[in-house]
């Protein structure tokens, strides 16, 4: 892909983005090992891929980029496979095609893979997370009607819902998925019970803007570029980014079935290695603008290049007049820190499924995460691609409400929230 040329005028917006990227992304492209990371060694010699053509699903979102780049830039060929990207209409379609074998693997919602594994929100099937594809970069958009009412912050929205009761409708993309969990967590952090105080509906990502345009919803949580598109179209504003809810949160994963990994372990390793190469390529500062141009194509995200590029480069505006360069922009690699399938990340989604009544009892959180997250496959692939891995399968994070998640006591964590299912405020 040809690198896009930026103007040389010192104070242009393009140069501001370029200067920011040099700082914000320089660590991502660094060859230095992140603290607490090691370069893995192959557990055993890896044979040829059992299957050389791999059909990988994706939803038209900015964070599908590593799938597209791996296929278009030839990183797949380096590992003896051909990735065939398959554009899908909804997360439900991705789920069904993974379960019935129409897709080998897919760009997928973290919580969706866990939900299917436990039989929540669809047929029960042993599932696998091969790697994390990205962190950050989702958003919560509210309608201009709420802006006109002064509801431009979480506390102001909570106050409006209480003072002017009606059926407030918010959309997310899949019942057990990431966007549902970000939306619920954000609402609850501001005192709004997402199960009783508002109505939530499921809408596929590319249909969010059209539904808000015809007043079908008051707000939604979705991946980019569909938050930026609402601002560009003048129908909504960004009230929160998901990196504000959980800095460097896990987002999309490379998902497949447990049976597929058992049948094609070498293919799984090759696929992960190819996507690691693509992830490293995307997070190199000099490639970002060209990748935004590539994925804007009708065959992929099908959105105007400027709508994708802004937030892809960390240049945010909220539709209310505020602009900023976000250091927690959507990351695909960050020296390998993005991609490891941390057990604690998977367990977090289980705690939220329990919190909101999707799971009636506490599962064996750690055991389920070990079943799903293919850390051994990942480490082999990382060794092939020369990508460092963390020393621990767990990590610690502080979310928007000040609560720390470290995976140490998941049942207590799930039960600790004031707002939750079955009775709401306790």
BAKE-907496 format. One record per residue (C-alpha): x, y, z. Coordinates in steps of 0.2 Angstrom, whole numbers, plus 5000, padded with zeros to 4 digits. Layout:
N
X_Y_Z
...
# end
This chain:
426
5000_5000_5000
5006_5017_4996
5009_5029_5010
4998_5044_5011
5007_5060_5010
5003_5073_5023
5005_5092_5020
5021_5100_5026
5013_5115_5034
5018_5116_5052
5001_5118_5060
4989_5108_5049
4978_5095_5057
4987_5082_5047
5003_5087_5055
4996_5087_5072
4990_5069_5070
5007_5064_5063
5016_5072_5078
5004_5064_5090
5006_5047_5082
5025_5048_5083
5023_5049_5102
5008_5038_5105
5013_5024_5093
5032_5024_5094
5031_5011_5108
5020_5000_5098
5033_4998_5085
5047_4996_5096
5057_4980_5096
5061_4982_5115
5053_4969_5126
5039_4976_5136
5041_4975_5155
5036_4958_5161
5037_4950_5144
5048_4936_5137
5052_4930_5120
5044_4912_5119
5052_4896_5112
5042_4884_5102
5036_4870_5113
5039_4857_5099
5042_4858_5080
5027_4864_5071
5022_4854_5055
5013_4861_5040
4996_4868_5041
4983_4854_5039
4972_4866_5030
4979_4879_5019
4964_4890_5014
4956_4897_5030
4939_4906_5029
4939_4920_5042
4924_4930_5046
4923_4949_5050
4910_4962_5054
4913_4979_5045
4921_4988_5059
4938_4997_5061
4945_4983_5072
4943_4970_5058
4959_4978_5051
4971_4964_5056
4961_4951_5046
4961_4961_5031
4979_4967_5032
4985_4949_5034
4976_4943_5019
4980_4958_5008
4998_4961_5013
5003_4942_5011
5007_4939_5030
4996_4923_5028
5007_4916_5014
5022_4918_5025
5015_4904_5036
5008_4893_5022
4990_4898_5022
4978_4909_5012
4966_4919_5022
4949_4921_5014
4940_4936_5022
4921_4934_5023
4911_4949_5027
4896_4945_5039
4880_4954_5042
4878_4952_5061
4886_4944_5076
4872_4932_5077
4878_4926_5059
4896_4925_5065
4890_4914_5079
4880_4903_5069
4893_4901_5055
4906_4897_5067
4896_4884_5076
4890_4875_5060
4908_4876_5052
4904_4888_5038
4918_4899_5045
4935_4892_5051
4937_4907_5062
4931_4925_5064
4934_4942_5071
4923_4940_5086
4916_4948_5101
4925_4941_5117
4909_4939_5127
4900_4931_5112
4913_4916_5112
4911_4914_5131
4892_4914_5130
4892_4901_5116
4904_4890_5126
4892_4891_5141
4876_4890_5131
4870_4908_5134
4862_4917_5120
4863_4903_5108
4867_4885_5105
4880_4877_5117
4897_4873_5108
4915_4871_5114
4923_4887_5109
4941_4894_5108
4949_4911_5109
4965_4911_5099
4971_4928_5102
4965_4946_5106
4964_4957_5091
4963_4974_5098
4961_4985_5114
4951_5001_5116
4942_5010_5102
4923_5008_5105
4911_5021_5110
4894_5026_5117
4884_5038_5107
4869_5047_5112
4856_5056_5101
4854_5074_5098
4837_5074_5107
4846_5069_5123
4859_5083_5120
4844_5095_5118
4839_5090_5135
4856_5093_5143
4860_5075_5145
4878_5076_5138
4887_5067_5153
4883_5051_5162
4877_5060_5178
4866_5072_5167
4858_5057_5158
4854_5048_5174
4846_5064_5181
4835_5065_5165
4830_5047_5166
4824_5049_5184
4816_5066_5181
4807_5063_5165
4802_5045_5165
4798_5036_5148
4805_5021_5139
4823_5026_5135
4830_5014_5122
4848_5009_5120
4856_4997_5108
4871_4986_5109
4877_4972_5096
4875_4955_5105
4867_4950_5122
4884_4943_5129
4896_4953_5119
4908_4967_5123
4896_4982_5118
4882_4976_5130
4894_4974_5144
4902_4991_5141
4885_4999_5140
4878_4991_5155
4894_4995_5165
4894_5013_5160
4876_5015_5164
4877_5007_5181
4892_5017_5186
4881_5032_5184
4867_5024_5194
4856_5018_5180
4850_5000_5180
4852_4994_5162
4839_4980_5165
4825_4990_5173
4828_5009_5171
4830_5008_5152
4826_4996_5137
4840_4988_5128
4839_4981_5110
4851_4972_5098
4856_4980_5082
4870_4975_5070
4885_4988_5070
4882_4995_5052
4864_4998_5056
4866_5008_5071
4867_5025_5063
4852_5022_5052
4842_5017_5067
4847_5032_5077
4843_5043_5062
4824_5038_5062
4823_5039_5081
4823_5021_5085
4835_5023_5100
4842_5036_5112
4859_5029_5112
4870_5015_5107
4887_5006_5111
4897_5000_5096
4914_4999_5088
4921_5012_5076
4918_5020_5064
4900_5020_5068
4902_5032_5083
4912_5044_5072
4899_5042_5058
4885_5048_5069
4895_5064_5073
4899_5066_5054
4881_5064_5050
4875_5076_5063
4864_5064_5072
4873_5061_5089
4888_5064_5100
4900_5053_5109
4896_5053_5128
4910_5041_5132
4924_5030_5124
4926_5013_5131
4944_5016_5135
4937_5028_5148
4927_5014_5155
4942_5002_5155
4959_5008_5149
4967_4995_5137
4952_4984_5139
4951_4968_5128
4939_4970_5113
4938_4958_5098
4946_4941_5098
4950_4928_5085
4937_4915_5089
4934_4898_5083
4927_4881_5090
4936_4869_5101
4934_4855_5088
4942_4866_5074
4958_4869_5085
4959_4850_5089
4957_4846_5070
4969_4859_5063
4981_4864_5077
4995_4869_5065
4983_4879_5054
4978_4888_5070
4996_4892_5074
4999_4899_5057
4983_4909_5057
4988_4917_5074
5006_4920_5068
4999_4929_5052
4988_4940_5062
5002_4945_5074
5012_4950_5059
4997_4960_5053
4994_4968_5070
5013_4973_5071
5011_4981_5054
4996_4991_5058
5003_4998_5074
5018_5005_5065
5015_5023_5064
5020_5025_5045
5006_5012_5040
4991_5018_5049
4984_5030_5037
4986_5018_5023
4977_5004_5033
4963_5016_5036
4961_5019_5017
4962_5000_5014
4948_4995_5026
4937_5009_5020
4934_5000_5004
4916_4994_5001
4922_4976_5002
4927_4979_5020
4920_4993_5032
4912_5003_5018
4913_5020_5026
4921_5036_5021
4940_5036_5023
4940_5052_5034
4927_5044_5046
4938_5029_5049
4955_5038_5049
4952_5051_5063
4949_5040_5077
4960_5026_5070
4974_5039_5071
4969_5044_5089
4961_5061_5083
4945_5062_5093
4930_5074_5094
4914_5071_5103
4902_5081_5093
4900_5094_5107
4915_5104_5102
4928_5095_5111
4943_5088_5102
4958_5078_5109
4972_5066_5104
4968_5050_5114
4984_5040_5120
4972_5025_5122
4967_5024_5104
4963_5008_5096
4978_4997_5098
4982_4981_5088
4999_4976_5094
5008_4987_5107
5024_4977_5107
5013_4961_5109
5004_4967_5125
4987_4968_5115
4986_4950_5108
4989_4938_5123
4973_4929_5127
4974_4933_5146
4964_4922_5157
4958_4936_5167
4951_4945_5152
4940_4931_5148
4935_4929_5166
4930_4947_5167
4916_4944_5154
4910_4929_5164
4908_4940_5180
4898_4952_5170
4887_4938_5163
4884_4933_5181
4881_4951_5187
4867_4954_5174
4859_4937_5176
4864_4929_5160
4872_4916_5171
4862_4910_5185
4876_4903_5196
4894_4906_5197
4904_4895_5185
4922_4889_5188
4929_4905_5181
4947_4900_5179
4943_4883_5173
4931_4890_5159
4945_4903_5154
4958_4889_5153
4946_4879_5142
4943_4893_5130
4959_4904_5129
4972_4894_5119
4987_4900_5128
4998_4886_5122
4993_4888_5103
4996_4907_5105
5014_4905_5113
5019_4894_5099
5012_4906_5086
5021_4920_5095
5037_4911_5094
5035_4909_5076
5032_4928_5073
5045_4933_5086
5032_4941_5097
5035_4943_5116
5022_4935_5129
5019_4940_5147
5025_4930_5161
5008_4929_5169
4991_4923_5162
4983_4937_5173
4983_4956_5173
4976_4969_5184
4965_4984_5178
4955_4998_5186
4939_5003_5178
4929_5019_5178
4921_5016_5195
4938_5014_5203
4935_4995_5206
4951_4985_5202
4949_4968_5192
4963_4956_5194
4955_4939_5192
4959_4934_5210
4941_4932_5217
4929_4932_5202
4914_4926_5212
4916_4940_5225
4919_4953_5211
4903_4948_5202
4893_4949_5218
4901_4965_5224
4891_4977_5212
4877_4988_5219
4868_4987_5203
4865_4970_5196
4852_4958_5190
4838_4951_5202
4833_4965_5212
4844_4979_5204
4850_4990_5218
4854_4980_5233
# end
